[in-house]
Amino acid sequence: MAEQATIQEVSDAMYKMIKDSMGQKKWKATDLTKAVEQLFGERCDKALIKSAIRDLIESGKCVYTYFGGSFIEIPHKEGAEN
């Protein structure tokens, strides 16, 4: 059996997915979970994925948005912010 993935590995992969598709696709938590399960296979489970999502949100790398559904996105920069 393959070695278990770490929370950091999973959260980094999630962040890359979200960043690469920014402006084209919004990720729901369930869609992100399915994509990560497919990417890592047996190396991670739903509990690890949930912990990785929590890590992204708590670190401020990603935020939940609630426009027509609940999505995980990278925080948008304000107009005056550089």
N, CA, C and O of each residue as an XYZ file, in Angstrom:
328
protein
N       0.833     -1.186      0.000
C       0.000      0.000      0.000
C       0.877      1.248      0.000
O       1.934      1.268      0.632
N       0.448      2.268     -0.695
C       1.206      3.508     -0.799
C       1.174      4.271      0.522
O       0.246      4.143      1.320
N       2.208      5.058      0.720
C       2.305      5.867      1.933
C       1.233      6.957      1.943
O       0.942      7.556      0.907
N       0.650      7.211      3.107
C      -0.405      8.216      3.267
C       0.129      9.603      2.922
O       1.234      9.962      3.328
N      -0.643     10.376      2.181
C      -0.273     11.746      1.840
C      -0.397     12.621      3.084
O      -1.155     12.304      4.000
N       0.346     13.718      3.109
C       0.269     14.642      4.241
C      -0.775     15.727      3.949
O      -1.159     15.948      2.801
N      -1.216     16.385      5.003
C      -2.172     17.481      4.848
C      -1.573     18.567      3.967
O      -2.270     19.151      3.137
N      -0.281     18.841      4.145
C       0.386     19.881      3.363
C       0.407     19.533      1.875
O       0.164     20.403      1.039
N       0.693     18.284      1.536
C       0.687     17.854      0.128
C      -0.693     18.051     -0.496
O      -0.822     18.577     -1.602
N      -1.708     17.626      0.226
C      -3.076     17.700     -0.285
C      -3.522     19.156     -0.407
O      -4.114     19.535     -1.418
N      -3.247     19.973      0.603
C      -3.672     21.375      0.537
C      -2.921     22.128     -0.565
O      -3.499     22.998     -1.215
N      -1.646     21.807     -0.783
C      -0.895     22.432     -1.872
C      -1.486     22.056     -3.235
O      -1.591     22.905     -4.121
N      -1.867     20.797     -3.402
C      -2.477     20.336     -4.654
C      -3.824     21.038     -4.871
O      -4.140     21.445     -5.989
N      -4.611     21.177     -3.807
C      -5.896     21.868     -3.903
C      -5.698     23.324     -4.291
O      -6.398     23.840     -5.162
N      -4.756     23.980     -3.655
C      -4.496     25.392     -3.941
C      -4.098     25.563     -5.402
O      -4.545     26.501     -6.063
N      -3.262     24.665     -5.905
C      -2.841     24.734     -7.309
C      -4.039     24.559     -8.242
O      -4.159     25.273     -9.237
N      -4.924     23.612     -7.923
C      -6.120     23.398     -8.748
C      -6.987     24.649     -8.785
O      -7.451     25.069     -9.844
N      -7.198     25.234     -7.613
C      -8.051     26.417     -7.508
C      -7.411     27.596     -8.242
O      -8.084     28.324     -8.971
N      -6.103     27.776     -8.040
C      -5.404     28.897     -8.666
C      -5.369     28.753    -10.184
O      -5.582     29.732    -10.899
N      -5.103     27.549    -10.685
C      -5.005     27.321    -12.131
C      -6.327     27.542    -12.854
O      -6.337     27.918    -14.026
N      -7.439     27.313    -12.167
C      -8.740     27.464    -12.820
C      -9.468     28.736    -12.396
O     -10.663     28.884    -12.651
N      -8.756     29.646    -11.755
C      -9.354     30.884    -11.274
C      -9.930     31.687    -12.442
O      -9.252     31.892    -13.448
N     -11.162     32.135    -12.313
C     -11.826     32.893    -13.352
C     -12.541     32.021    -14.380
O     -13.353     32.519    -15.159
N     -12.242     30.716    -14.386
C     -12.871     29.805    -15.330
C     -13.840     28.860    -14.647
O     -14.889     28.513    -15.191
N     -13.465     28.450    -13.435
C     -14.274     27.478    -12.705
C     -14.255     27.833    -11.235
O     -13.233     28.253    -10.692
N     -15.399     27.659    -10.601
C     -15.483     27.810     -9.149
C     -15.594     26.407     -8.568
O     -16.334     25.572     -9.087
N     -14.868     26.154     -7.505
C     -14.827     24.825     -6.900
C     -15.768     24.733     -5.705
O     -15.664     25.517     -4.762
N     -16.680     23.780     -5.750
C     -17.454     23.418     -4.567
C     -16.596     22.446     -3.774
O     -15.715     21.796     -4.338
N     -16.840     22.341     -2.483
C     -16.050     21.447     -1.640
C     -16.160     20.000     -2.126
O     -15.174     19.264     -2.107
N     -17.350     19.593     -2.559
C     -17.523     18.208     -3.023
C     -16.762     17.951     -4.320
O     -16.182     16.879     -4.497
N     -16.760     18.933     -5.233
C     -16.016     18.777     -6.488
C     -14.513     18.705     -6.225
O     -13.800     17.917     -6.846
N     -14.052     19.526     -5.309
C     -12.635     19.525     -4.949
C     -12.250     18.201     -4.298
O     -11.175     17.661     -4.561
N     -13.136     17.680     -3.447
C     -12.890     16.392     -2.801
C     -12.756     15.279     -3.841
O     -11.839     14.461     -3.764
N     -13.666     15.249     -4.805
C     -13.614     14.224     -5.851
C     -12.342     14.333     -6.686
O     -11.724     13.320     -7.013
N     -11.952     15.555     -7.031
C     -10.750     15.751     -7.841
C      -9.492     15.296     -7.089
O      -8.600     14.681     -7.676
N      -9.430     15.599     -5.800
C      -8.267     15.208     -5.000
C      -8.236     13.697     -4.791
O      -7.168     13.086     -4.839
N      -9.409     13.089     -4.557
C      -9.467     11.630     -4.435
C      -8.952     10.963     -5.706
O      -8.244      9.958     -5.644
N      -9.307     11.521     -6.851
C      -8.858     10.977     -8.124
C      -7.348     11.185     -8.299
O      -6.657     10.307     -8.816
N      -6.844     12.334     -7.874
C      -5.430     12.652     -8.010
C      -4.551     11.783     -7.109
O      -3.533     11.253     -7.554
N      -4.945     11.639     -5.848
C      -4.122     10.921     -4.876
C      -4.489      9.444     -4.734
O      -3.689      8.663     -4.219
N      -5.653      9.057     -5.169
C      -6.072      7.654     -5.076
C      -6.152      7.170     -3.639
O      -6.784      7.803     -2.793
N      -5.510      6.053     -3.373
C      -5.554      5.436     -2.040
C      -4.713      6.169     -1.005
O      -4.773      5.852      0.183
N      -3.927      7.151     -1.449
C      -3.029      7.853     -0.526
C      -3.738      8.823      0.403
O      -3.131      9.316      1.354
N      -5.027      9.110      0.146
C      -5.748     10.016      1.045
C      -7.204      9.593      1.166
O      -7.746      8.902      0.304
N      -7.821     10.028      2.259
C      -9.229      9.723      2.499
C      -9.982     11.033      2.725
O      -9.388     12.111      2.723
N     -11.280     10.927      2.916
C     -12.121     12.129      3.055
C     -11.743     12.949      4.286
O     -11.818     14.177      4.249
N     -11.343     12.301      5.364
C     -10.959     13.026      6.576
C      -9.714     13.879      6.326
O      -9.629     15.013      6.799
N      -8.759     13.336      5.590
C      -7.544     14.076      5.260
C      -7.871     15.258      4.340
O      -7.314     16.344      4.502
N      -8.764     15.047      3.386
C      -9.168     16.111      2.465
C      -9.886     17.225      3.223
O      -9.650     18.408      2.976
N     -10.755     16.839      4.141
C     -11.474     17.825      4.952
C     -10.494     18.653      5.785
O     -10.659     19.865      5.918
N      -9.481     18.003      6.341
C      -8.457     18.710      7.121
C      -7.660     19.659      6.238
O      -7.295     20.751      6.673
N      -7.385     19.251      4.996
C      -6.636     20.100      4.067
C      -7.455     21.329      3.679
O      -6.908     22.427      3.575
N      -8.761     21.155      3.463
C      -9.628     22.302      3.163
C      -9.641     23.251      4.352
O      -9.543     24.466      4.180
N      -9.761     22.710      5.540
C      -9.755     23.539      6.760
C      -8.437     24.307      6.856
O      -8.431     25.478      7.237
N      -7.323     23.659      6.515
C      -6.014     24.295      6.549
C      -5.952     25.477      5.572
O      -5.424     26.536      5.910
N      -6.491     25.295      4.368
C      -6.503     26.377      3.371
C      -7.329     27.570      3.845
O      -6.926     28.720      3.672
N      -8.483     27.292      4.442
C      -9.369     28.361      4.897
C      -8.767     29.084      6.101
O      -8.754     30.314      6.141
N      -8.273     28.333      7.074
C      -7.724     28.936      8.289
C      -6.442     29.717      8.025
O      -6.159     30.694      8.718
N      -5.661     29.294      7.027
C      -4.418     30.001      6.721
C      -4.676     31.274      5.921
O      -3.790     32.120      5.796
N      -5.885     31.413      5.379
C      -6.223     32.599      4.607
C      -5.885     32.482      3.127
O      -6.109     33.423      2.366
N      -5.346     31.335      2.709
C      -5.029     31.139      1.291
C      -6.298     31.085      0.450
O      -6.309     31.535     -0.696
N      -7.364     30.534      1.020
C      -8.637     30.429      0.321
C      -9.764     30.893      1.242
O      -9.612     30.942      2.463
N     -10.891     31.231      0.631
C     -12.065     31.645      1.390
C     -13.295     30.969      0.801
O     -13.302     30.548     -0.356
N     -14.328     30.876      1.619
C     -15.627     30.426      1.123
C     -16.362     31.640      0.576
O     -16.353     32.706      1.191
N     -16.998     31.480     -0.579
C     -17.861     32.525     -1.118
C     -19.254     31.942     -1.265
O     -19.414     30.740     -1.480
N     -20.255     32.790     -1.149
C     -21.639     32.339     -1.159
C     -22.464     33.116     -2.171
O     -23.400     33.820     -1.792
N     -22.134     33.002     -3.448
C     -22.894     33.644     -4.514
C     -23.474     32.561     -5.405
O     -22.780     32.024     -6.268
N     -24.756     32.235     -5.196
C     -25.380     31.185     -5.988
C     -24.904     29.802     -5.607
O     -25.022     28.869     -6.401
N     -24.380     29.653     -4.436
C     -23.866     28.387     -3.937
C     -22.652     28.648     -3.065
O     -22.209     29.789     -2.938
N     -22.121     27.613     -2.474
C     -20.964     27.725     -1.607
C     -19.729     27.246     -2.367
O     -19.658     26.090     -2.783
N     -18.763     28.135     -2.544
C     -17.568     27.814     -3.319
C     -16.310     28.135     -2.530
O     -16.327     28.964     -1.620
N     -15.216     27.467     -2.891
C     -13.914     27.742     -2.305
C     -13.101     28.477     -3.359
O     -12.904     27.973     -4.465
N     -12.628     29.672     -3.012
C     -11.881     30.492     -3.963
C     -10.684     31.137     -3.292
O     -10.583     31.177     -2.066
N      -9.779     31.641     -4.118
C      -8.671     32.453     -3.625
C      -9.234     33.849     -3.369
O      -9.993     34.353     -4.198
N      -8.891     34.488     -2.258
C      -9.446     35.811     -1.965
C      -9.151     36.808     -3.086
O      -8.039     36.853     -3.614
N     -10.155     37.600     -3.440
C      -9.974     38.604     -4.479
C      -9.308     39.829     -3.898
O      -9.539     40.183     -2.742
N      -8.487     40.474     -4.695
C      -7.852     41.720     -4.264
C      -8.802     42.865     -4.535
O      -9.485     42.882     -5.559
N      -8.849     43.814     -3.631
C      -9.697     44.991     -3.801
C      -9.091     45.911     -4.853
O      -7.904     45.798     -5.158
N      -9.878     46.810     -5.405
C      -9.445     47.696     -6.475
C      -8.236     48.542     -6.137
O      -7.360     48.706     -6.985
N      -8.152     49.083     -4.938
C      -7.044     49.951     -4.555
C      -5.847     49.165     -4.049
O      -4.759     49.724     -3.908
N      -6.023     47.889     -3.776
C      -4.948     47.068     -3.236
C      -4.026     46.610     -4.355
O      -4.497     46.267     -5.439
N      -2.727     46.599     -4.113
C      -1.774     46.138     -5.131
C      -1.362     44.731     -4.886
O      -0.564     44.180     -5.644
